[in-house]
Amino acid sequence: MSFWFYLFVGSAVFSSALSFRSISRQDKLQRRNLNRLATCGLTGYEVARLILKENNLDAVSVQNDQTSQRAAFRPREGKQGTIRLPPDIFAGSSLRAIAISAHECGHALQYYFGRSYLSISRLTLLLFWIFMGSGFFLLNFSFIFLTFMGREFFLIPFSIVLLGAIPGICYVVGTLRTESDATYRGIVMLEFKKIIEHHESSFVKQFLEASFLNYVSNSWLYATVWSFSMASIIMCHSRIT
């Protein structure tokens, strides 16, 4: 096997290890007692309405989403967007509920008063999987193309997967920046409106840090997929030659 094969395999193993490390760190943070009731006694819904009102975003609706366990801000739903909160966050008064609600409000503030990469992130993720899928499709049917093109055929899936790194990197950078900024905006509003006490800030920040680590671990998984794809193409080319 060539040097490049071992390089990409090593990169995939390294990325996998970092992904699992992020997951382990996330699990450790989430085990902490964030289900304790907040001093303010407000629910996730009430916190969201306070933050939105403070920023003149009363037209953004906050809904109780019975069909999902994930909170989300949907900018194109409703009059000026909709924040969807699962039942335990919508009606909950824990620090966890307040943290998630504030984070989604951070996305709304980001969308209207800052830079939001939500749409770009979805597009680049789609392009990444299109490149990866196309590369693997050609690789699986290489026996057909080799008959007509010979060993030079492998330059096609190699180039496709290699180019897939561009939208992959754009997705990772855009997503991590978006999530980090939304967390920052949410925490600033919680502290500005004095919704959380000083001693509660660290708990809220720890929970949001754990949520952020979920995106970090996913980013390393995408790097793992890309590295294994490159290694697979090189391995197939080496076996033919």
N, C-alpha and C positions, 0 to 999 in steps of 0.2 A: 504493500500500500504506500501511497505517496505521503509526503510531509503534510500536504494540505488536508488529506483525509484525517490524519491524526489531530491536526490542528482544529478542525471543525468538530470532531468527536469530543476533544478536550473542552472546547468552548461550550458544547451542549451539556456536558457533565457539570461544568462550572456554573452555567446558568441554572441548571436544575437544582444544584446545591444552594444557590442564592435564593431561589424561589422557595424552597422548603424552609430555609432560614427565616425568610420574611413571614411565612405562614406560622412558624413556631413562635416568632415574636408577637404576631397578631393574636394568636391564641392565648399567650401569656397575659397580654394587656386586657383582653376581653374577659378574662376570668376574674378580674378585679371587681369589686362591689360597685358596679355602676347602676344597679337597679335600685339603689337607695333613693328615697324621695328627695326631691330638690326643696330647698328652704322656701322658695317662692310659692310653691304649691300650684303653679300653673301647668296646664296640659301642653302637649306638643302643638295642638291646634291654636291655643291661646298665645303661645310664644310666637308662632308663625305670623299670626295676625298683628301682634304688637310690632314685630320687626318690619313687616310689609307696610303697615300704616306709617311708621316712622320715616319710611323712604318713599311715601306717596305712591305706593303700589297696591292700593286697596282693590283694584280691579283684578289682581291675581287671586284666583280662588284657591282655597285649601280644602281638599276633599279627603274623606275617609275611604280608603281603598280596601275593600273587602276581598279583592281577588289576588292581592300580591303581598308578599312579606318584605318587599323592598320599597323604600321611599324614593321618590323621583320628582324632578321638576321638568314639566313638559311645556316648553315655551309656545308651541303652536296649538295648544289645546285650550279652548275657552277664549274669552275676550282678550286677556293679556297674559295668558299662560295659566297653568294649573300646577299646584304642588300636591302630589298624592302621598298620603301617609298611611301605612298599615294601621289597623285598629289599636294595637298596643302602643304605638307612637302617637297617634291622633288623640287618644283619650288618656294616655299615660302621663304621670307627673314625675317620672324618674329623671335622673341626670342623663341617662341614655336617650330618653325620648326628647328631652330638650336639645341635646347635642345634635341628634339627627335632624330635628326640625330646623334648627339654626343653620345647619349645613345646607339643606335644600333651599332655604331662604338666601343663603350665600350664592347659590347658583342663579337665583332670580336677580339678585343685585348685580351679579357678574354679567348677566345677559343684557340688562338694561343700562347699566352704568359703567361697564368695563369691557373686557374682551372675553368672549365665550368661544371655546373651541369644540363645543358639543357636536355641532353638525359636521365639522371637519374631521373630528375623531371617528365618528361613525363611518364616514366615507373612506377614510384611510384604512380603517380596520377591514372594511369590505374589500378594498383593493388588495390588501395584504393576503387575505384568504383566497382571493381569485388567483393571484400569482402563485401561491403555494399549491392550490388545487390544480392549476394548469400544469405546473411543473411535474407533479406526481402523476397526473393523467398521461402525459407524454412518456414519462419514465415507465409506467406500467405497460404501455403498448409500444415500447421501444423495439421489440422484435419485428414489428411491421415496418417502422421507419428505417431500421438498420439495413433492411434489404435494398432500399432505394438510395439512402444517403451515406451509409457506412458509419464509421466511428465519429465522423464530424457531426452526426445528429445530436450528440450529447451537449454540443455547444448551445443548442436551443433551450432545453430545460434548465441548463446551468445558468444561462443569461436571464431566463424568466425568474427563477428563484432568487438570483443575485439582485435583480431589480426590485424584488419584493421587499428587500430590506428598507427601501426608501419610504414607502407608505407605512411600513412597520415602525420605523423610527419616528416618523411624524406622528403616528397614533400614540406611541408611548409618551413622547414629549408633551403633546397636546393634552392628553388625559391627565398625566401627573400634574401638569401646571394648572389645569382647570380645577382638579380636586383640591389641590393645595390652596389655591386662591379662594375657593368657595369656603373652605374651612376657616381660613383667616378672616374673611368677611363675616362669617357667622359668629365667630368668637368675639370679634370686635363689637358687634351689635349686642351680644349677650352682656358684655361688660359695660357697654355704654348705657344700656337701659337698666343696668343693675339687676338683671334677672337672676344671675348666679352670684353667690358670695365669693369672696377672694379664695377661701379654702376649697371651693368647689371647682374652680377653674382648672386645676391640675387634673381632676377626674374627667372633666369634659374633654380636655385636650388629649388625654391618654386614650379615650375611646375613639376620638376622631383620628388619632394617629394610627390606631389599630385598623380602622376602616381604610385609611390611606395605604397601609401595608398590603391590603388585599389587591389593590391596583398595582403595587410594586411587584408582588409575587406573580401576577398575571403577565406583567411585562417581561419578567425573566422566563416565563413559560413560552412566550412568543419567540424569544431569542433562542430557546431550546429547540422549538419546532423548526426554525429557520436553519440553525446549525446542523441538525440531523438531516434536513433536506439536502443541504449542500454536501454533507458527507455521503449520503446515499447515492447521489449522482456521480460523485467521484469514484465510489466503490464499484458501481455498475460499469463505468467507463474502464476502470482498471481490469475488471474481469474479462471484458471483451477483448482488450488489448493483450 
